Amino acid sequence: MNQEEIKDTIRELITEIAEDMDVDEESITDDASFVEDMGLDSMALLEVLATMEKKFGISIPESEFPNITSINKCTDTVQKYLSEKS
């Protein structure tokens, strides 16, 4: 799976969660902060992380969670753990 496919998958996931939380779709950009720009709460972020782990078949350590603040950072993290898995 290449970087653009990973990013598209994460973007779709964020869009689904954002719809449930009534987040403006225009605020969903690759660099937008999940908390400050999109207004996602900690439960939504945990849902994102759990879904990413399941969808990509990886395990992301809790120590990484504070660094996963945007679609771009999610993509980087997923790529890192996918490459370690290979």
C-alpha positions in Angstrom: 0.0 0.0 0.0 1.5 3.3 -1.0 1.5 6.6 0.8 -1.4 8.1 -1.2 -3.6 4.9 -0.6 -2.9 5.1 3.1 -3.7 8.8 3.2 -7.0 8.3 1.3 -8.0 5.5 3.7 -7.3 7.7 6.7 -9.1 10.7 5.1 -12.2 8.5 4.6 -12.1 7.4 8.2 -11.7 10.9 9.5 -14.6 12.1 7.3 -16.9 9.4 8.6 -16.1 10.2 12.2 -16.4 13.9 11.5 -19.9 13.5 10.0 -21.0 11.8 13.3 -19.6 14.8 15.2 -21.0 17.4 12.9 -17.6 18.7 11.8 -17.4 21.0 8.8 -16.0 18.9 5.9 -14.0 21.9 4.7 -11.9 21.8 7.9 -10.7 18.3 7.0 -7.4 18.8 5.3 -4.2 16.8 5.4 -2.5 19.3 7.7 -5.5 20.2 9.9 -5.2 19.4 13.6 -7.7 16.8 14.7 -8.4 18.7 17.9 -7.9 22.4 17.2 -9.1 22.6 13.6 -11.6 19.7 13.4 -12.8 19.7 17.0 -12.4 15.9 17.5 -12.4 14.8 21.1 -10.3 12.1 22.8 -12.9 9.4 22.2 -13.0 10.2 18.5 -9.2 10.1 18.4 -9.1 6.7 20.1 -11.6 5.4 17.6 -9.4 6.7 14.7 -6.3 4.9 16.2 -8.2 1.7 16.9 -9.7 1.6 13.4 -6.3 2.4 11.8 -4.6 -0.5 13.7 -7.4 -2.9 12.6 -7.6 -1.7 9.0 -3.8 -1.8 8.4 -3.0 -4.8 10.7 -0.5 -2.9 12.8 0.0 -2.1 16.5 0.8 1.6 17.4 2.3 2.1 20.8 0.5 4.5 23.1 3.7 6.6 23.2 3.0 7.5 19.6 -0.6 8.8 20.3 0.3 12.4 21.2 2.2 12.8 17.9 -0.7 11.7 15.7 -2.4 15.1 15.3 -3.3 15.3 11.6 -4.0 13.1 8.5 -0.3 13.6 7.4 1.0 12.5 10.7 -1.3 9.5 10.8 -0.1 8.6 7.3 3.6 8.8 8.4 2.9 6.7 11.5 1.0 4.0 9.6 3.8 3.8 7.0 6.4 3.5 9.8 4.7 0.6 11.4 3.8 -1.1 8.1 7.4 -1.0 7.1 8.5 -2.5 10.4 5.9 -5.2 10.0 7.3 -6.2 6.5 
